[in-house]
Amino acid sequence: MSYLKILFLVTAVLLFGTRSVFATDYAVGICEPKLTSYTKISDAVSLVPAGSIVEICPGRYAEQLTISKALTLEGITSGNSDQVIIAVPSGGLAVNASPYAAQVLVTSGPVNITNIIVDGTGNGLGGSAELAGIYYGAGSSGVIKDVTTRYQLDSGEGVGIYASNSNSTSELLTIEDCSVHDFDYIGILVNGQYTATIRANHVNGSSATAFVFGILGAAAGTVTDNVVIGPGASIDSQGITIEDASPTVTANTLTNWFIGFEDFSAASYTSNTLRNNSYSVNLNVTGAKVESNTITQSLQAGIELNCFTGTVKSNTINDAPIGLDNVPSGLSTTNTYFNVPSFRTACAGASPALPNGIARRPRSE
């Protein structure tokens, strides 16, 4: 091998072999003394160049953040902990994305957030403004991964993760492997011009005592492999609600919801597992695909068609008083039933059969 080739290879290793040689890394806290460090996350977000990686040492940071440049925030390990908590500042939260008071507001992209807890305890809003743990606004994009949002409780106005791109240009967004719990309105909401991947999240609404949504998808993309737990089949609630766009919804597990899947947009629901919901699937438009799902212990009906046509086949329904309810005339369905006294009922009218008009869209976002 020539000297020039050897020199080129050595140079390439030095340039690209490790991230730390020329990477724009900064730190918050004192656990990375070799990096330029800041005391507050907000100072780092404001002062570092766009495209930087901000490594955050374990600790509690009582701050309200606005991120308006491409950036990566990642919680890191130091000693025996990797718990980074963004908490409510002592003066409370201000409205920064009207009508929302967002604990972390993102207005650009890509912004990636990893391994961070956003805790809404003590927000003090009392419903005076709507609360979001993480809010991605118009023109934003990025990846939210291994994040926890918790205690976004605000008199029925609290959202764990909210993304709403009102621009005409579609953006990419991934919400993956997150834990979202103790919210009192919506766990994860994606709305507007996104191609969104909502994957492998654990959304737990079991603490709710009034109406909540688990995941609400109003954007293109996929909703896959999520575990979504509700407050109980007798409490008004919807596990995964799809409207305005038609993502693919597959391999999710939904338990303990009044309605498991709520469809307003003729989406595709395949290979999901639904357990102990009052109505496991509820259709509000024509054209949905409900196929190869496993539905167990539906307290009212496995699939409520509300007289709408669609593709409903290859589902397994076990332990429900009615397998398919309000089936329109002439609709052919092929499903497997166990312990179901009535496989299907005929269409009884165009109005939803659910009590109290429970099938709900969210308030205008």
N, C-alpha and C positions, 0 to 999 in steps of 0.2 A: 504494500500500500504506500502511495506517495506521501511525502511530507505534507503537502497541501491538503490531501484528504484527511490525514490524521489531525491536522490542525483544525479543519472544518468540524470534524466529529467532536473534538474536545470542546470547541467553542459552542457547538450546539448543545452539548450536555450542560455546560455552564449556564447557557441562556435559558434552556427549557427544562432541565432535569429537575429543578425544584422550584416551587412557587415563590419562595421567599426572596430570590435574588432581585427581581425587579417588580414584584407584585406590590400594589398599592394597599398595604395592610396597615391598619391603625387599631388602637385598643381603647377600651373604656374600662377604667379600674386600674389596679396596680399589679395584676398577675402576669403581664407581658412587658417586663421592663425594657426589652430591646426594641419595642415599638413606640412610636409617638403615641402618647396616651392622653385621654381626657377624663375628667371626673364625671361628666354627665353625658348621657347618650345624645341629648339634644345638641350639645356643643360639637360632638363629633359629626353628627348629621349635617350641621350647618357649615362646618369648616373644612371637612375633607373634600378632595376633588371627586367629581362624578366618576363612577365606576369603581370606587374604592371598596375594600372589604373592611368592615368594622367588627372586630372581635370583642365581645363583651364578657368581662369577667363575672363570675357568679356574684349575686348580690341583689338588693332591692333598689330599684330606681323609680322614685316617685316623680314621674314626668308625663307630660302630654306632648307627643311628637308629631311633627309634620315633615315628611320626606318628599322633597321636590326635585330630586335628581336620581339618576341611576345609582344604585347602591346595594350592597349586601350587608345585612345585619345578622350576625350569628353568635349565639351563646356558646361559650367554650368551657372546657373543664379546667378547674384549678383545684388541686388537693383532692378532697373527697366530695366535691359538688360540681354540678354543671347547671344549677338552677339560677336562671336570670329572670327576675320578676319586674315587669313594668307595672307600677302601681299608680293609683290616683294621687296627684299632688295634693299637698295639704290644703290648698285653696280651692280644691274641687276642679271640675272640668268646665272648659269654655266651649261654646258652640263654634266649631271650625269648619263644618261641612253642612251648613244649614239644610235641614233642621237637626242635624246630628252633632253631638259632641263625641268625637272620635278620639279614643285614647292613642291610637297610632293612625295618622292620616297619610295616605300615599297619593301623590298627584302627578307622578311621572313613572318612568319605567325604563328598563326592567328594575324592579325593586324586589329583592329576595330576602325573606325573613325566615330564619331557621333556629330552632331550639330555644324559644323564648316563651315565657308565660306572660299573658296580658290579663291582669286581675282588676275587675271593676268594683271591688269592695270599697264601700264608703264614697261612692260617686256623688251622693247627695242631690241628684237631679230630681228625683221624685216625680218623674214624668214631665217636668218643665221643658225638657228637650229630649230627643231620642238618643239613645246610647249605642255606640258601636265599639267593640273591642279593637278590631282592625277594620279600616275603611279604605278601600281602593277606589278612587274617584275617576273622573273623566280623563282619558288618555293614559291611564295607569296599566301596568302589566307586571308580570313576574311570577315568583314561586313562593308560596307559603307552605312550609314543610316542618313537621315535627314541632308545631306550635301548640300551645294550650291557651284557650280563652276560657275564662271562668268568672262567674258572679257578675255577668252583665245583666243586672236586675234593676229595673227602672219603671216600676208601676205599669208593666206590660209594654214597655218600649225598648227592651234590651236585645241587641243582636250581637252574636259572637264575632262572626266574620262577614263583612258586607263588601261586595264589589259591584260598582255601578258605573259603567262606561257609557256616557251619553253622546260621545263623539261618533261621527259617521264611520271612522276607520276602526275595523275590528282589531282587538288586541288578544294576546295569548295570556292565559292565567292558569296556574295550577295550584290547587289546594289539596295537599296530600299528607297522610299520616298524622293528622292533627287530632287533638282531643278538645272537643267543644262541649261544655256542660254548664249547668246552672245559668241559663238565660231565660228571659220571660217573654220573648216574642219570636225570634227566629235564631236557629243555630248557625246555619250557613246560608247566605243569600247571594246569588250571582245574577246580575240583571244587565241587559243592554248588549252592546257590541263587543262580546267576547267569544272566543273559542275556548271554552273552559274545560279543564280536566279536574273533576272532583272525585278523588280516589282514596280509598282505604282510610277514611276518617272515622273516628268514633264520636258520634253526636248523641249526647245523653240529655234528654228533656224530662227525665223522671221526676225532677223536683218541682215541676210546674203544677200550679193549682188552677190555672185558667188556660185559655186557648193559646197554643204554641204551634209553630211550624218547626220541623226538624231541619230539612234541607229544602230550599226553594230555588229551583232552577228556571231562570227566564233568559237563558242564553244558549247558544249552540255548544256542542261538545259532548262529553260523556260524564255519566254519574255511575261509578263502578266501585264495587267491593267495600262499600261503606256499611258500618253497623250503626243503626239509628234506633234509639230506644225512647219510647214515649212515656207519658205520665200515667198511663192506664187506659184500657179500652173504653172506659165509661166517661173519660174526660175529653171534652171537645179538643181535637188536635189532629194534625196531619203530618205524617212521617216524611214523605218526599212528595212535593208538589211541583208539577211541571207546567209552565205556561209560556206563551209568547214565542217560544222556539221549540225545536223538537230534538233534544239530545237523545242519545242511546242510554238506557238505564238498565244496567245488568249486574248480576251477582251481588246485589245488596241484601242485607238482612234487616228486616224491620219487625220490631216487636212492641206490643203494648200501646198501639195508637187507636184512636177512634177510626180514622181512615189511614190505611197504610200508604198506598199510592193515590194521589189526587191528580187526575189528568185533565188539562185544559187545552192541550195542543196536539193531540194525536201522536204522542211519542211512542217509542218502542220499549216495552218492558219484558225482558227475557231473563230466565234463569235466576230469578230472585227467590229469596226465602222470606215468607211472611208468617208470623206466629202471633196468636193472641191479639188480633186486631178486631174491632167491631165490624168494619167493612175493609177487607184487605186491599181491594182495588175499586176505585170509583171513577167512572168515565163521564165526562161532561161534553164531549164532542164526538163526531164521527171520525173513524179512521185509525184509532189506536191499535197497536199490536201488543197483545198480552199472550205470551207464549212461553211454555216450559218453566213456569213458576211453580214453586212448592208452597202451598197455602194450608196452614194448619190452625185449627181452632179459631175460626172466624165467628164471632158472637152473633152477627146478624146475617151476613152473606159473604161468600168468598169473593165474587166479582159482581159489582153493581153496575149494570150497563145503562140504566136510565133510558132505555129505548134507543140507544145509539148503536149503530153498526160498527164493526171492526173485525180484526182477526183475533179470535179467542180460541186457542187450541193447545193441546199437549200440556195443559196445566194439571197438576195433581192437587185435589182439594180433599182434605181430611177433616172431619169433625166441624161441620157447619150446618145450621138449620136449612140454608138454601145455598146451592152451589153457585148458580148464575141467576141473578135477579133482574126482572124487567127486560127480558130478551126480546128484541124486535122480531116480528114475524119474518120467517124465511132465513134467518141467520143460522148457518150451519156451524156447529161447534163440536170439537172432539176432545174431550178431557177425561181424566180418570178420577173417580170419586170413591171415597171410603167414608163410611159412617155419616152419610148425608141423606136425610129423609126426602129432600126435594132437590133433584138435580138442577132444574131450571123453572122459572116462572115466566109467564108471558108478559109482554109489555102492558102496563096498566095506565099509561099516559106519559106525556113528554116531561112532566115535572119530576125532578129528582125525588126519589123515595125516602131520602134521608130525613130524620126528624130535625126540626129547628133550622132547616136550611143550612146544615153544617158545612156543606161543600163551599169553601171560601177561597177567594183570592186575597192576597195581602192588600193592605192599604196602598194607595199610590206611592211609589218610591221614587 
